[in-house]
């Protein structure tokens, strides 16, 4: 409108902008199409299609800390909103609880591991169990063992396989499940000089690192697949674990993947 008035009536740019309530900087502004916006949109569409549970935070941290793009978060978020990629979050009813004691933060690799079990089911209805092991220092998933049954002997074998390539931990934090309080596991830990740190019954917050990890496992792997067999589930677990350790940003350790923190250490 300002340009039309100036051309038709021969008035000055300043007077035309004043009459129509437009700033002169707005009048002189020449928008330029940025090819980077199309690249950002392409990255966001691919990330949200591949990782359906990732929200804006993980997508932005992946582009910034894993792919090393320098795009501003406000610019990426604007395109994220325009593409309508926002996750729908169901509000939860907040229950007032006592504040849990703060967990000790490990200062070195293999200082404290955490381990726990999870349950799911196969497509034919059979119960499926997973054995998860986590290094509390850099939140790295050390292993996910999948089977229909995981007795204490299987737990010991899985731990020995991890120790072969990772090294021996000083301590392992665990709950009071029957597989964990078995005498065979206690004897194995004593023989290898590994301290077993049992949490109090009914206090899962004392094992918060592995509980938070289990939530991610459930949210991004177990709930996303229908497993035809144990081998199928184990294959998908191995693929997801590599992605979690090498590419997925972890907000608890500064928005970088666990292996990146391990390399820095």
N, C-alpha and C positions, 0 to 999 in steps of 0.2 A: 504493500500500500504506500509506503514511503517512497519507494522508487517510482511508482506510477505518478504520485503527486508531484514529485520533483521534475520528472520529464514532461508532464502535461502542462503544469503551471509555471515552470521555470523558476521555482523558489529555491532557496539555498537548502543544503542538506541539513544544516543546524535547525532552521525554521521548520522544515518538514518533519524532522524527528520530534521537535517539541510539540507540534500540533497533534501528532499521533501517539505521543507518549512512548517513543522508542529511543533507546540510547544510541549514540553515534557508533559506539563500539559494536553494537548489535547490527547496525546498518552496514558497517564495513566487513562484518564477519563473513568469511567465505568457507563454508563447510567442505571438508575433504574426506572422502571415503578412505577408511583405513583397512588395508588388506589383513592387518593383524586381527581385527575383530572377527573376520571370517575364520581365521586360524584358531582363535580362542573358542569360538562357537563349535568348531569341528572337534577340538580336544574335549570340550565339556560333553558333547553328545556321545563321543566314543567312551569316555570314562563312565558316564552314568549308564550307558548301555551295557558295558562290561561288568561294572561293579554297581549293582542295582541298589545296594544299601549305603553307598557313599553319598554324603551330603556335600554342601558347598565347601565346608571347612577342609575335608579330606581332599577334595578335588583341587582346591587352591594350593594346599600344602604340597600335593604331588607335583603340580606344575612348577612351584617355586623351588622346592627343596630336592626333588628327584630329577626333574627335567631342566631345572635352572633357568626358567623363563623369568624375566624381570617385570612382568605385568603387575600393575597396581591392583590390590584386592578390590577396590571400589569399582574399577573397570570390569574386572572379571565377574564380580557379583551382579553388575548391571546387566551384562549379557546373560548370566545365569538366570536372572529373573525374567528377562525378555523371552528366553526359551521355555519358561515355565517348567523348570526342572526341580523346583522345590519339593523336598520330601514332606509328606503329610505326617505330622507328629501328633499322636493322640495324647492329650494331657493326662497325667497320672494323678491320682489322689495321693496327696502327701500325708504320710503318717509320722507323727512326732516320735522320735526315738532318742535314746541316750546317745550322746556323742561317743563314738568308739575311740579307743586309745590309738595314738598315731603309730603307724608301722615304722620299724627301723628301715632306713634307706641304705641298701648295700653300696659300698664304695669301690668295688672291684668285681671283675668277672669271676664266676664260679664261687662267689662268697656264699650266696643263699639261692637255692632253687626252690620252686614250689611245684606241687603236683596235685592233680585231682582227677576224678572221673566225671564223665557226662553220659547221658543216655539218650537214645533215639530209637528209631525202628526202621527195618527194611520195608520194601514195597509189599512183601508178602506177610507183614505183621510181626515178624520175629524181632526180639529185642536186640538192639545194637548198643555196644558200650565203647567209649573212647577213653584213652588214658593220655592226659595232657601234662607236659612238663615244660616249665617256664624258668628262665633265668631272671631273677628279680632285678638285676642290675640294669640291663638294657631292654627288658621286657621281650626278649627273644624267645620264640617258641622253639624248644629243643627237640620236640618230637610229639607226634600224635599217633598212638597205637590204636587200631580199630579191630574189634572182634566181637563175637557173640558172648564170650566169657573171658574175663581177665583176672585170673587168680594171682596170688602173691608171687608164684614162681614166674609168671609172665611179666609181672611188674619188675622183678629183679633182672630178668633178661633184657627188658627194654632199657632199664637204667644202665646196665653194663654196655649195651650197644652205644648209648649216648656218650658214656665216659670214654670209650675208645677213641672218639674223634674230638670231643670237647674238653676232656680233662675231668678230674674228680672234684665235686663240690665240697665245701667245708661243712655245709649243713643243708638239710632239706626240710622245708615247712610243709606239713600235711595235716589232714584231719584224722578222725578216729574211726575210719572205715575198717571193716573186717580184714580187707587185704593189707592194710597198713599196720595194723596192730599184730599181725601174724608173727610168730616167733622166728620164722625163717627170714623175714625182712629185717627184724631187729638184729639177728645174728649176722646177717650180711653187712648191715651198716656198721656194726661193732668191729667186724673183721677189717673193713675198709676205712675205719676211723672217720666215719661220717656221722654227724650229729643229727638225730631225728627230732625236729621241733614240732611237737603235737600241739594243736590249738585246743582251746577249751570246747567241750561239747556244746553245740548250739550257738557258737560264736563264729560264723563264717567271715565276719569282718576282720578277724585276726589273720585271715588268709586272703586279704583283699586283692592282691596282685593277680593271683590265679583266678579269682572269682570274676574280676573285670575282664581278664583274658577269655574266660569261658563265655561271657556275654558276647564278645566279638565273634568267637567261634560259632556260637548259636545263631547270631544275627546274620553273619556273612557267609557261612558255609553250610551248617546243618539245615537251616530253614530254607535254603535256596535249592536243594536237590532232593530228588527221590532216588534212593539207593536200591539198585537191583540185587547187589550181592555185597559181601564183605570186601572182596577185591576191588569192586567198583568204588566203594566208600573210601578204602585206603588210598586208591589212586587219586581221587579228588582231594583227600586230606593232604596228601603230599604236595599236590599242585598249589593248593591254597596256602599251605605253610610257607612255601618258597615265596609266594607273593607277599604274605604278611611280613616276612623277615627282610625282604630285599626292596620292595617297592611301596608298600602301604605306609603312609606317614602315621606316626604314633604321637598323639598330642601330649602324652604323659612324659615324653623325653625330648620335647622341644620341636615336635613336628617333623621329625626325620625318621626313616625306617630304622629298626633295631640294628641291622648290620652296619649302618652308617655310624651309629654311636659306638659300636664295637671296634670299627676301624679307627675312629678317633682316639679311643682308649688305648 
